[in-house]
């Protein structure tokens, strides 16, 4: 994206200043001066923007014309790839297996099972958004972290709530073209020469380099994770009008075995998992004070579009 002639580089921090995270006071040092009538934008990108609940408010305070692009991928493939990456770097100190994560996923008392119940039962946007934000804090467990980075719907819901849907775009980072993003930002089309691969091929490459993949991964694991994410995908489609049905209908890759070495027998989701439950009692009124509305900037100097990419 930064190679487009309408995108100006940041003044510091290389191509990723992340000024909204590092130090908001450094804004003038990070973003070049752009006249109101100039057709330029500055691009900032970081996955970390999705994990800080105050970022949308800081955006509205800084520049009400900022447009946010979420470049997402199939949540199951995102989930598995991060699991293998963290395990290979020994970040998973407790040696939590995928099968044990699946068992936790079927536990009604687990954080993300609660969130799934709220989404499945049609709880209000405000309840879902605040429940996610309050539980997505600095004390995330290893399992929580995996789900947090793959459940896109409540994150996007939070951004659209603060910025309006007009200022938020969802794209499939592996299937949608860059010109779709350029058009959204008001740029002309731009030709690129780069090797593009699919999400599944990237996952296959990661699996090939993993020592634990053959023991942990299976088509059974893939299918059950896909079942877990289905309500979030459906709600994301409804929120953004982006067609992601191919995620829901995707079959497990053929290169995965039917069952892993760690699977003695095929496991099945708990009965409650596919049934409707009564909504949880979450008092959004008590929680709403944690998320104050941001104030619009009155500084015309920064009224040009700022593009922000959050890539998963």
Short mmCIF file of the C-alpha atoms (twelve columns), coordinates in Angstrom:
data_MODEL
# 
_entry.id   MODEL 
# 
loop_
_atom_site.group_PDB 
_atom_site.id 
_atom_site.type_symbol 
_atom_site.label_atom_id 
_atom_site.label_alt_id 
_atom_site.label_comp_id 
_atom_site.label_asym_id 
_atom_site.label_seq_id 
_atom_site.Cartn_x 
_atom_site.Cartn_y 
_atom_site.Cartn_z 
_atom_site.pdbx_PDB_model_num 
ATOM 1   C CA . UNK A 1   0.000   0.000   0.000   1 
ATOM 2   C CA . UNK A 2   2.799   2.416   0.872   1 
ATOM 3   C CA . UNK A 3   4.148   2.193   -2.695  1 
ATOM 4   C CA . UNK A 4   1.150   4.112   -4.076  1 
ATOM 5   C CA . UNK A 5   2.220   7.610   -5.244  1 
ATOM 6   C CA . UNK A 6   -0.591  9.248   -3.212  1 
ATOM 7   C CA . UNK A 7   0.729   7.825   0.069   1 
ATOM 8   C CA . UNK A 8   3.302   9.930   1.900   1 
ATOM 9   C CA . UNK A 9   5.808   8.220   4.202   1 
ATOM 10  C CA . UNK A 10  5.845   9.049   7.880   1 
ATOM 11  C CA . UNK A 11  8.505   11.440  9.151   1 
ATOM 12  C CA . UNK A 12  9.770   9.032   11.781  1 
ATOM 13  C CA . UNK A 13  9.449   5.442   12.838  1 
ATOM 14  C CA . UNK A 14  9.986   4.049   9.357   1 
ATOM 15  C CA . UNK A 15  6.844   2.771   7.631   1 
ATOM 16  C CA . UNK A 16  5.148   1.982   10.961  1 
ATOM 17  C CA . UNK A 17  5.151   5.010   13.265  1 
ATOM 18  C CA . UNK A 18  2.197   3.698   15.302  1 
ATOM 19  C CA . UNK A 19  1.977   7.134   16.867  1 
ATOM 20  C CA . UNK A 20  -1.461  6.437   18.349  1 
ATOM 21  C CA . UNK A 21  0.104   3.734   20.500  1 
ATOM 22  C CA . UNK A 22  3.544   5.108   21.236  1 
ATOM 23  C CA . UNK A 23  2.998   8.763   22.050  1 
ATOM 24  C CA . UNK A 24  0.107   10.848  20.817  1 
ATOM 25  C CA . UNK A 25  2.102   14.019  21.417  1 
ATOM 26  C CA . UNK A 26  4.506   12.953  18.654  1 
ATOM 27  C CA . UNK A 27  1.769   13.356  16.060  1 
ATOM 28  C CA . UNK A 28  3.356   16.443  14.439  1 
ATOM 29  C CA . UNK A 29  6.697   14.644  14.236  1 
ATOM 30  C CA . UNK A 30  5.188   11.549  12.610  1 
ATOM 31  C CA . UNK A 31  2.736   12.918  10.069  1 
ATOM 32  C CA . UNK A 32  3.907   15.257  7.271   1 
ATOM 33  C CA . UNK A 33  2.138   18.565  6.689   1 
ATOM 34  C CA . UNK A 34  -0.571  18.234  4.023   1 
ATOM 35  C CA . UNK A 35  -2.636  21.133  2.697   1 
ATOM 36  C CA . UNK A 36  -6.396  20.645  2.685   1 
ATOM 37  C CA . UNK A 37  -6.620  20.676  -1.127  1 
ATOM 38  C CA . UNK A 38  -3.783  18.182  -1.656  1 
ATOM 39  C CA . UNK A 39  -4.753  14.634  -2.592  1 
ATOM 40  C CA . UNK A 40  -2.296  12.860  -0.334  1 
ATOM 41  C CA . UNK A 41  -2.705  10.567  2.620   1 
ATOM 42  C CA . UNK A 42  -0.502  9.050   5.272   1 
ATOM 43  C CA . UNK A 43  -0.685  5.346   6.031   1 
ATOM 44  C CA . UNK A 44  -0.138  3.875   9.463   1 
ATOM 45  C CA . UNK A 45  -0.586  0.198   10.178  1 
ATOM 46  C CA . UNK A 46  -0.450  -2.094  13.165  1 
ATOM 47  C CA . UNK A 47  -2.382  -5.120  14.332  1 
ATOM 48  C CA . UNK A 48  -1.983  -3.707  17.843  1 
ATOM 49  C CA . UNK A 49  -4.517  -0.986  17.050  1 
ATOM 50  C CA . UNK A 50  -7.207  -3.652  17.255  1 
ATOM 51  C CA . UNK A 51  -6.245  -4.584  20.816  1 
ATOM 52  C CA . UNK A 52  -6.497  -1.115  22.382  1 
ATOM 53  C CA . UNK A 53  -10.096 -0.044  23.087  1 
ATOM 54  C CA . UNK A 54  -9.118  3.643   23.168  1 
ATOM 55  C CA . UNK A 55  -7.719  3.754   19.611  1 
ATOM 56  C CA . UNK A 56  -11.032 4.615   17.859  1 
ATOM 57  C CA . UNK A 57  -11.540 7.515   20.249  1 
ATOM 58  C CA . UNK A 58  -7.995  8.761   19.654  1 
ATOM 59  C CA . UNK A 59  -8.653  8.567   15.916  1 
ATOM 60  C CA . UNK A 60  -11.758 10.749  16.132  1 
ATOM 61  C CA . UNK A 61  -9.910  13.253  18.317  1 
ATOM 62  C CA . UNK A 62  -7.045  13.354  15.855  1 
ATOM 63  C CA . UNK A 63  -8.765  13.299  12.466  1 
ATOM 64  C CA . UNK A 64  -12.450 12.690  11.843  1 
ATOM 65  C CA . UNK A 65  -11.695 11.775  8.206   1 
ATOM 66  C CA . UNK A 66  -9.458  8.829   9.045   1 
ATOM 67  C CA . UNK A 67  -10.415 5.657   7.222   1 
ATOM 68  C CA . UNK A 68  -9.637  2.305   8.777   1 
ATOM 69  C CA . UNK A 69  -9.062  -0.836  6.726   1 
ATOM 70  C CA . UNK A 70  -9.192  -4.255  8.369   1 
ATOM 71  C CA . UNK A 71  -7.280  -6.785  6.258   1 
ATOM 72  C CA . UNK A 72  -8.483  -10.110 7.623   1 
ATOM 73  C CA . UNK A 73  -8.062  -13.764 6.688   1 
ATOM 74  C CA . UNK A 74  -9.946  -16.966 7.364   1 
ATOM 75  C CA . UNK A 75  -10.155 -17.024 11.194  1 
ATOM 76  C CA . UNK A 76  -9.425  -20.753 11.492  1 
ATOM 77  C CA . UNK A 77  -6.257  -20.463 9.421   1 
ATOM 78  C CA . UNK A 78  -5.279  -17.332 11.354  1 
ATOM 79  C CA . UNK A 79  -5.873  -19.173 14.630  1 
ATOM 80  C CA . UNK A 80  -3.888  -22.287 13.664  1 
ATOM 81  C CA . UNK A 81  -0.980  -20.342 12.222  1 
ATOM 82  C CA . UNK A 82  -0.613  -18.224 15.360  1 
ATOM 83  C CA . UNK A 83  -0.826  -21.335 17.527  1 
ATOM 84  C CA . UNK A 84  2.011   -22.985 15.604  1 
ATOM 85  C CA . UNK A 85  4.054   -19.783 15.606  1 
ATOM 86  C CA . UNK A 86  3.775   -19.250 19.361  1 
ATOM 87  C CA . UNK A 87  4.467   -22.915 20.068  1 
ATOM 88  C CA . UNK A 88  7.586   -22.918 17.892  1 
ATOM 89  C CA . UNK A 89  8.910   -19.902 19.812  1 
ATOM 90  C CA . UNK A 90  8.123   -21.636 23.101  1 
ATOM 91  C CA . UNK A 91  5.770   -18.830 24.087  1 
ATOM 92  C CA . UNK A 92  3.259   -21.481 25.031  1 
ATOM 93  C CA . UNK A 93  5.081   -22.405 28.251  1 
ATOM 94  C CA . UNK A 94  2.257   -24.567 29.520  1 
ATOM 95  C CA . UNK A 95  2.297   -26.770 26.395  1 
ATOM 96  C CA . UNK A 96  -1.407  -26.317 25.808  1 
ATOM 97  C CA . UNK A 97  -2.531  -28.598 22.986  1 
ATOM 98  C CA . UNK A 98  -5.075  -27.746 20.336  1 
ATOM 99  C CA . UNK A 99  -7.333  -30.488 21.648  1 
ATOM 100 C CA . UNK A 100 -7.285  -29.007 25.154  1 
ATOM 101 C CA . UNK A 101 -8.029  -25.583 23.660  1 
ATOM 102 C CA . UNK A 102 -10.994 -27.149 21.898  1 
ATOM 103 C CA . UNK A 103 -12.224 -28.600 25.168  1 
ATOM 104 C CA . UNK A 104 -11.954 -25.165 26.766  1 
ATOM 105 C CA . UNK A 105 -13.840 -23.730 23.814  1 
ATOM 106 C CA . UNK A 106 -16.790 -26.014 24.655  1 
ATOM 107 C CA . UNK A 107 -16.786 -24.911 28.286  1 
ATOM 108 C CA . UNK A 108 -19.801 -22.667 28.900  1 
ATOM 109 C CA . UNK A 109 -17.845 -20.679 31.477  1 
ATOM 110 C CA . UNK A 110 -14.969 -19.768 29.184  1 
ATOM 111 C CA . UNK A 111 -14.719 -16.157 28.087  1 
ATOM 112 C CA . UNK A 112 -15.070 -16.700 24.363  1 
ATOM 113 C CA . UNK A 113 -17.830 -19.266 24.731  1 
ATOM 114 C CA . UNK A 114 -19.755 -16.577 26.622  1 
ATOM 115 C CA . UNK A 115 -19.068 -14.134 23.824  1 
ATOM 116 C CA . UNK A 116 -20.237 -16.671 21.248  1 
ATOM 117 C CA . UNK A 117 -23.464 -17.175 23.187  1 
ATOM 118 C CA . UNK A 118 -24.111 -13.426 23.166  1 
ATOM 119 C CA . UNK A 119 -23.610 -13.277 19.395  1 
ATOM 120 C CA . UNK A 120 -25.649 -16.435 18.711  1 
ATOM 121 C CA . UNK A 121 -28.570 -15.240 20.806  1 
ATOM 122 C CA . UNK A 122 -28.783 -11.847 19.151  1 
ATOM 123 C CA . UNK A 123 -27.715 -9.730  22.128  1 
ATOM 124 C CA . UNK A 124 -27.455 -6.012  21.453  1 
ATOM 125 C CA . UNK A 125 -24.405 -4.576  19.718  1 
ATOM 126 C CA . UNK A 126 -23.596 -2.568  22.829  1 
ATOM 127 C CA . UNK A 127 -23.595 -5.616  25.108  1 
ATOM 128 C CA . UNK A 128 -21.407 -7.627  22.713  1 
ATOM 129 C CA . UNK A 129 -18.991 -4.743  22.190  1 
ATOM 130 C CA . UNK A 130 -18.566 -3.909  25.857  1 
ATOM 131 C CA . UNK A 131 -18.353 -7.535  26.976  1 
ATOM 132 C CA . UNK A 132 -15.536 -8.099  24.498  1 
ATOM 133 C CA . UNK A 133 -13.640 -4.944  25.438  1 
ATOM 134 C CA . UNK A 134 -13.851 -5.480  29.183  1 
ATOM 135 C CA . UNK A 135 -12.660 -9.073  28.859  1 
ATOM 136 C CA . UNK A 136 -9.977  -8.337  26.269  1 
ATOM 137 C CA . UNK A 137 -7.498  -6.858  28.744  1 
ATOM 138 C CA . UNK A 138 -3.827  -7.206  29.613  1 
ATOM 139 C CA . UNK A 139 -4.438  -10.405 31.574  1 
ATOM 140 C CA . UNK A 140 -5.346  -12.618 28.635  1 
ATOM 141 C CA . UNK A 141 -4.521  -16.290 28.940  1 
ATOM 142 C CA . UNK A 142 -2.725  -18.076 26.127  1 
ATOM 143 C CA . UNK A 143 -6.031  -19.442 24.823  1 
ATOM 144 C CA . UNK A 144 -7.715  -16.044 25.136  1 
ATOM 145 C CA . UNK A 145 -4.964  -14.471 23.062  1 
ATOM 146 C CA . UNK A 146 -5.496  -16.950 20.224  1 
ATOM 147 C CA . UNK A 147 -9.229  -16.276 20.073  1 
ATOM 148 C CA . UNK A 148 -8.805  -12.530 20.553  1 
ATOM 149 C CA . UNK A 149 -6.762  -12.236 17.357  1 
ATOM 150 C CA . UNK A 150 -9.166  -14.354 15.283  1 
ATOM 151 C CA . UNK A 151 -12.601 -13.125 16.412  1 
ATOM 152 C CA . UNK A 152 -12.925 -10.038 14.220  1 
ATOM 153 C CA . UNK A 153 -16.583 -9.136  14.646  1 
ATOM 154 C CA . UNK A 154 -16.547 -7.369  18.075  1 
ATOM 155 C CA . UNK A 155 -13.382 -5.465  17.136  1 
ATOM 156 C CA . UNK A 156 -14.913 -4.155  13.921  1 
ATOM 157 C CA . UNK A 157 -18.157 -3.455  15.789  1 
ATOM 158 C CA . UNK A 158 -16.260 -1.239  18.223  1 
ATOM 159 C CA . UNK A 159 -14.575 0.732   15.438  1 
ATOM 160 C CA . UNK A 160 -17.780 1.232   13.466  1 
ATOM 161 C CA . UNK A 161 -19.542 2.349   16.643  1 
ATOM 162 C CA . UNK A 162 -17.002 5.129   17.136  1 
ATOM 163 C CA . UNK A 163 -16.131 6.008   13.524  1 
ATOM 164 C CA . UNK A 164 -19.342 5.030   11.649  1 
ATOM 165 C CA . UNK A 165 -19.427 2.261   9.051   1 
ATOM 166 C CA . UNK A 166 -18.494 4.688   6.260   1 
ATOM 167 C CA . UNK A 167 -15.007 5.040   7.733   1 
ATOM 168 C CA . UNK A 168 -14.335 1.314   8.176   1 
ATOM 169 C CA . UNK A 169 -13.592 -1.184  5.397   1 
ATOM 170 C CA . UNK A 170 -13.193 -4.956  5.659   1 
ATOM 171 C CA . UNK A 171 -11.140 -6.791  3.056   1 
ATOM 172 C CA . UNK A 172 -9.922  -10.349 2.750   1 
ATOM 173 C CA . UNK A 173 -6.191  -9.797  2.853   1 
ATOM 174 C CA . UNK A 174 -5.543  -12.795 0.607   1 
ATOM 175 C CA . UNK A 175 -8.398  -12.568 -1.899  1 
ATOM 176 C CA . UNK A 176 -9.346  -8.909  -2.360  1 
ATOM 177 C CA . UNK A 177 -7.277  -6.609  -4.565  1 
ATOM 178 C CA . UNK A 178 -5.242  -3.663  -3.379  1 
ATOM 179 C CA . UNK A 179 -7.103  -1.458  -5.843  1 
ATOM 180 C CA . UNK A 180 -10.258 -2.047  -3.797  1 
ATOM 181 C CA . UNK A 181 -8.486  -0.350  -0.883  1 
ATOM 182 C CA . UNK A 182 -7.081  2.411   -3.112  1 
ATOM 183 C CA . UNK A 183 -10.556 3.139   -4.450  1 
ATOM 184 C CA . UNK A 184 -11.928 3.303   -0.898  1 
ATOM 185 C CA . UNK A 185 -9.226  5.814   0.056   1 
ATOM 186 C CA . UNK A 186 -9.968  7.909   -3.028  1 
ATOM 187 C CA . UNK A 187 -6.795  6.945   -4.890  1 
ATOM 188 C CA . UNK A 188 -6.397  6.048   -8.544  1 
ATOM 189 C CA . UNK A 189 -5.754  2.434   -9.545  1 
ATOM 190 C CA . UNK A 190 -2.146  1.358   -9.271  1 
ATOM 191 C CA . UNK A 191 -0.390  -1.660  -10.770 1 
ATOM 192 C CA . UNK A 192 1.699   -3.868  -8.510  1 
ATOM 193 C CA . UNK A 193 4.106   -6.684  -9.192  1 
ATOM 194 C CA . UNK A 194 4.303   -9.088  -6.298  1 
ATOM 195 C CA . UNK A 195 3.816   -12.762 -5.609  1 
ATOM 196 C CA . UNK A 196 0.356   -13.367 -4.197  1 
ATOM 197 C CA . UNK A 197 -0.513  -16.568 -2.374  1 
ATOM 198 C CA . UNK A 198 -3.696  -17.842 -0.805  1 
ATOM 199 C CA . UNK A 199 -4.299  -18.093 2.931   1 
ATOM 200 C CA . UNK A 200 -4.474  -21.879 2.658   1 
ATOM 201 C CA . UNK A 201 -1.114  -22.093 0.865   1 
ATOM 202 C CA . UNK A 202 0.507   -19.892 3.488   1 
ATOM 203 C CA . UNK A 203 -0.900  -22.119 6.214   1 
ATOM 204 C CA . UNK A 204 0.382   -25.198 4.374   1 
ATOM 205 C CA . UNK A 205 3.858   -23.662 4.260   1 
ATOM 206 C CA . UNK A 206 3.775   -22.932 8.006   1 
ATOM 207 C CA . UNK A 207 2.566   -26.474 8.767   1 
ATOM 208 C CA . UNK A 208 5.396   -27.948 6.684   1 
ATOM 209 C CA . UNK A 209 7.938   -26.108 8.845   1 
ATOM 210 C CA . UNK A 210 6.286   -27.032 12.151  1 
ATOM 211 C CA . UNK A 211 7.507   -29.877 14.329  1 
ATOM 212 C CA . UNK A 212 4.220   -30.305 16.187  1 
ATOM 213 C CA . UNK A 213 1.761   -29.865 13.305  1 
ATOM 214 C CA . UNK A 214 1.555   -33.574 12.474  1 
ATOM 215 C CA . UNK A 215 0.729   -34.417 16.066  1 
ATOM 216 C CA . UNK A 216 -1.756  -31.609 16.681  1 
ATOM 217 C CA . UNK A 217 -3.596  -30.743 13.471  1 
ATOM 218 C CA . UNK A 218 -6.419  -32.589 11.769  1 
ATOM 219 C CA . UNK A 219 -9.435  -31.993 9.560   1 
ATOM 220 C CA . UNK A 220 -11.547 -32.661 12.651  1 
ATOM 221 C CA . UNK A 221 -9.863  -29.804 14.540  1 
ATOM 222 C CA . UNK A 222 -10.279 -27.492 11.544  1 
ATOM 223 C CA . UNK A 223 -14.009 -28.268 11.195  1 
ATOM 224 C CA . UNK A 224 -14.762 -27.704 14.860  1 
ATOM 225 C CA . UNK A 225 -12.892 -24.407 14.935  1 
ATOM 226 C CA . UNK A 226 -14.835 -23.337 11.861  1 
ATOM 227 C CA . UNK A 227 -18.067 -24.194 13.668  1 
ATOM 228 C CA . UNK A 228 -16.995 -22.026 16.586  1 
ATOM 229 C CA . UNK A 229 -16.249 -18.995 14.393  1 
ATOM 230 C CA . UNK A 230 -19.376 -19.305 12.219  1 
ATOM 231 C CA . UNK A 231 -21.639 -16.954 14.268  1 
ATOM 232 C CA . UNK A 232 -18.899 -14.304 14.333  1 
ATOM 233 C CA . UNK A 233 -18.443 -14.547 10.563  1 
ATOM 234 C CA . UNK A 234 -22.197 -14.319 9.967   1 
ATOM 235 C CA . UNK A 235 -22.475 -11.247 12.208  1 
ATOM 236 C CA . UNK A 236 -19.473 -9.627  10.537  1 
ATOM 237 C CA . UNK A 237 -21.133 -10.078 7.144   1 
ATOM 238 C CA . UNK A 238 -24.336 -8.510  8.443   1 
ATOM 239 C CA . UNK A 239 -22.434 -5.564  9.918   1 
ATOM 240 C CA . UNK A 240 -20.255 -4.800  6.900   1 
ATOM 241 C CA . UNK A 241 -22.212 -6.200  3.921   1 
ATOM 242 C CA . UNK A 242 -19.087 -8.120  2.919   1 
ATOM 243 C CA . UNK A 243 -19.702 -11.611 1.552   1 
ATOM 244 C CA . UNK A 244 -17.602 -14.088 3.539   1 
ATOM 245 C CA . UNK A 245 -19.795 -17.157 3.072   1 
ATOM 246 C CA . UNK A 246 -16.870 -19.003 1.495   1 
ATOM 247 C CA . UNK A 247 -15.223 -18.939 4.930   1 
ATOM 248 C CA . UNK A 248 -18.184 -20.718 6.492   1 
ATOM 249 C CA . UNK A 249 -18.444 -23.238 3.661   1 
ATOM 250 C CA . UNK A 250 -14.715 -23.919 3.455   1 
ATOM 251 C CA . UNK A 251 -13.694 -27.540 3.791   1 
ATOM 252 C CA . UNK A 252 -10.632 -28.623 5.790   1 
ATOM 253 C CA . UNK A 253 -7.522  -28.751 3.585   1 
ATOM 254 C CA . UNK A 254 -6.781  -32.160 2.056   1 
ATOM 255 C CA . UNK A 255 -3.205  -32.018 3.292   1 
ATOM 256 C CA . UNK A 256 -4.440  -32.377 6.884   1 
ATOM 257 C CA . UNK A 257 -5.106  -35.891 8.228   1 
ATOM 258 C CA . UNK A 258 -8.659  -36.760 9.224   1 
ATOM 259 C CA . UNK A 259 -7.538  -37.041 12.842  1 
ATOM 260 C CA . UNK A 260 -4.301  -36.122 14.558  1 
ATOM 261 C CA . UNK A 261 -1.986  -38.438 16.445  1 
ATOM 262 C CA . UNK A 262 -3.281  -36.872 19.657  1 
ATOM 263 C CA . UNK A 263 -6.879  -37.843 18.798  1 
ATOM 264 C CA . UNK A 264 -7.878  -41.249 20.066  1 
ATOM 265 C CA . UNK A 265 -11.467 -40.858 18.889  1 
ATOM 266 C CA . UNK A 266 -13.408 -38.298 16.963  1 
ATOM 267 C CA . UNK A 267 -14.659 -35.595 19.296  1 
ATOM 268 C CA . UNK A 268 -18.020 -33.895 18.904  1 
ATOM 269 C CA . UNK A 269 -19.139 -30.441 20.017  1 
ATOM 270 C CA . UNK A 270 -21.135 -30.269 23.220  1 
ATOM 271 C CA . UNK A 271 -24.886 -30.217 22.603  1 
ATOM 272 C CA . UNK A 272 -25.275 -26.693 23.936  1 
ATOM 273 C CA . UNK A 273 -22.735 -25.469 21.403  1 
ATOM 274 C CA . UNK A 274 -25.163 -25.502 18.493  1 
ATOM 275 C CA . UNK A 275 -28.309 -24.614 20.418  1 
ATOM 276 C CA . UNK A 276 -29.744 -21.233 21.355  1 
ATOM 277 C CA . UNK A 277 -29.338 -20.114 24.941  1 
ATOM 278 C CA . UNK A 278 -30.866 -17.255 26.857  1 
ATOM 279 C CA . UNK A 279 -28.722 -14.103 26.669  1 
ATOM 280 C CA . UNK A 280 -26.313 -13.540 29.508  1 
ATOM 281 C CA . UNK A 281 -27.136 -10.819 32.011  1 
ATOM 282 C CA . UNK A 282 -24.614 -8.132  31.112  1 
ATOM 283 C CA . UNK A 283 -25.335 -4.626  32.378  1 
ATOM 284 C CA . UNK A 284 -24.042 -2.394  29.604  1 
ATOM 285 C CA . UNK A 285 -25.060 0.724   31.525  1 
ATOM 286 C CA . UNK A 286 -22.478 0.048   34.225  1 
ATOM 287 C CA . UNK A 287 -19.756 -0.612  31.663  1 
ATOM 288 C CA . UNK A 288 -20.415 2.243   29.274  1 
ATOM 289 C CA . UNK A 289 -18.416 4.771   31.296  1 
ATOM 290 C CA . UNK A 290 -15.254 2.898   30.316  1 
ATOM 291 C CA . UNK A 291 -15.664 3.975   26.703  1 
ATOM 292 C CA . UNK A 292 -16.089 7.757   26.448  1 
ATOM 293 C CA . UNK A 293 -16.918 9.200   23.058  1 
ATOM 294 C CA . UNK A 294 -14.012 10.899  21.318  1 
ATOM 295 C CA . UNK A 295 -14.110 14.581  20.407  1 
ATOM 296 C CA . UNK A 296 -13.701 15.757  16.838  1 
ATOM 297 C CA . UNK A 297 -10.598 17.679  15.919  1 
ATOM 298 C CA . UNK A 298 -11.014 21.330  14.949  1 
ATOM 299 C CA . UNK A 299 -7.520  21.624  13.485  1 
ATOM 300 C CA . UNK A 300 -8.015  22.014  9.715   1 
ATOM 301 C CA . UNK A 301 -4.410  21.177  9.113   1 
ATOM 302 C CA . UNK A 302 -5.170  17.495  9.596   1 
ATOM 303 C CA . UNK A 303 -8.450  17.338  7.672   1 
ATOM 304 C CA . UNK A 304 -6.887  15.216  4.934   1 
ATOM 305 C CA . UNK A 305 -7.570  11.485  4.940   1 
ATOM 306 C CA . UNK A 306 -5.373  9.344   7.140   1 
ATOM 307 C CA . UNK A 307 -5.387  5.694   6.138   1 
ATOM 308 C CA . UNK A 308 -4.969  3.111   8.873   1 
ATOM 309 C CA . UNK A 309 -4.450  -0.576  8.113   1 
ATOM 310 C CA . UNK A 310 -5.110  -3.268  10.714  1 
ATOM 311 C CA . UNK A 311 -3.903  -6.537  9.280   1 
ATOM 312 C CA . UNK A 312 -4.584  -9.988  10.680  1 
# 
